[in-house]
């Protein structure tokens, strides 16, 4: 700044002398003076820009410094740092038998990209990926909204880019230049969630592809209806299938495949490893670090999450109505969708299903939606409903034999180790292969 002032002052003195001595100057001197005068505006502009740029640079340095100081004192950032440190240690420890069965093409398909903001997200099924895909729809300009929950979950499967068709040299450059993140989940809970969402609750596509296969391969003396529909797979049968599919690499599905295979965290250096157990905090932190807080906004994250689940349930079950009625009364399908929300802790287990399950009654999407929202309003606070999730998990795993549980532990071991979870959750170790007494209430009613 001082140099800038001195330069301007010097130019002013020269100009005054030229004016004062005009008659006494030679033509050459006068020409030099005119050139200097012509250059004055350009020099002033240039020096001014240098001063502005210098100010901006100092501002950026202060911003980076303040951000760094904030990070040092931020408990959420510390948690991310600890997860990354643990992951790196486990990757080095497990390198001798770290084998991913998922193809490279499948991994590329899970990498969701936004070049404009230089972001790469590895989407893993059953760990909030529908939510994040809606955010990427907003970032790409596909949706002209700011709140992801204003987009229905059933519409969250387009409008964003993946690395599916990119060559690896392009992917390498994107990964090198981008902020990368993924989310993980306790492996036993994720597996149960996959069963509840794709096998237990009405999902005719999975009944057809996975359910029929499980009934045929892992059930003794199946009925013709079960073979034709695949609609009544029990949780132990599903676990048998999962362990077999992992060991044989047959009939695997992305909703059940371990998380490390989707994202290759020992090969891709993710900046953030989020967890479903701290989903809201981790999400807000990542959005802040990516400077997306102005683009992505929420009204009430918790309430919007639960409302979103209720609406999605209606959308999905009625989208499959024609196929469901081929295997069971439609109200029985609605009953299982209702149960899914109770298992997730969104509806209280004490709110009764309002329709008969042994025969069909005419229920419209609007009526079922109203029934769900009324039940949610009667379900009490979040903490009281949270017990549902744990009770359901204990009920499901209590039906799995100790031998099968050991095989399942081995199938999930790498996920558990890499992401800092117990090899088998302590609460499951305490089960004695007997169904817990929940006051006569059963979360998993296949009959």
Steps between C-alpha positions, in 0.01 A plus 500: 500500500785739586667431166172577326473840675864588424454414132191718464673787683805476273286500188318809621829687555623405154175618346514837677858555389407420140220755511717763672802449279314435178658788309853413615488130405636350179271309270645169616448587867148616427428171320624301799276706724194432287573125504529507879171685528332244274628215716380649827140357487629152417760504775251627754247232402767227512630601842145534628422147384815373669383660820152345466646157420735530795204583722306204368796269553540623856126446549528147367796429728305630798197291393711185466667570833169558679357187336802300613464628855130411489581148378743445786222575750216330312400166660329380180817563297703320765265206465555494124878516554484206742297295253751565223790412728331175604420415137860549386627277779249224422574521127868437568419221746251323271692537175590131482139392461326818391317363198211683337269283291302789354608579146676825416199593285273466804733724703498765225122495496490579872716811463265799465666811355448874495778659297388859559547475876777238475323238710504120483257300714504122524136397532432183699154349514320504837720784630314815403594490132151603382532814710843590360399425141229763537765748611700422186186557292488852647872561444471393136207736441265210433270620778434868561460469878720538806347238732573137400189384688283689252602232246320168541729206567349301214630773262860497625657273240593739221627852451857449619824365353698192594839368396335203327618581146820687582846356430720454804740781408205744511379352827849533646509871413155556648591320820825692530331839461176436692378475858398138554264354757297189578266379775509166680280321751527230765517187277248282688246784508552574131443135408179489703386826341556348157287201593221717641493733200547253215372164625265537799306809390326487161760511225391276217814557293715358781249226577537392140878528470623413853198363689424216260867404490521488881184292536621252239858477629472530878157367602395141546165405352392844375138549393412574140383851594835575666690369199289710265507821707808500725300723734544326836878470550596491867799688639708184570441388140610842380820482710574156355463647153722799579785291642481263205493783245807658659695177500393385154470842330159394366171691501651794682311827525630851571259551791669220692860504372744636764574871483874472439439323170292787365745779580849345533600725794846342519567612143312832490600754763164635617506834679195415709363168626150577624293258706126443505513499880603870487337575166358846568815640662726350236279623216488858628876499554573376147261752345676777694845387392382487139353853525157368404299640791341767279404249232370223730261598777262323737200607706507232772737217411367238742131557428564525127688169510207320659239667279710398200497137618121502533444643152755263344325202658171596336667563163683170487231265629233636264741496205515118541135435584421288192793266566437480876141377464626199304663374819298639793205725580606859440414597857755239615754685285397826666539326837860408421572857384353621831717252689808627316438847640458353848827308463673824399360680804294746298168361622447379855443127538196586712307658211286228344473432128155633398401240236429124496784286361308186403296662224519793263330831571506796269773736623616795292849656517351809664323295766810299583708817515249660740508185715881509516513867593232452767697205642819705498327778694403243767843335514664716765848650502803377310671347805203281588478376140874439484450190716311341212816479293697319767215263585453414133870436453513269803191315383640446151847382606364281780369270225850455350686195631840550672679314219338715232577810706870412496493460123322834472762664721771381261307628197470847657841506665678738261225763521498472879878535520549781247230725641546443871205277589491194726550163330161405646303764693504419873122506519490218244759292685270491800218335304435136588332401172162581655263774386489785757167564669368835380166471675372261238574743216680362196670725244551223242176323426536298179181296542 
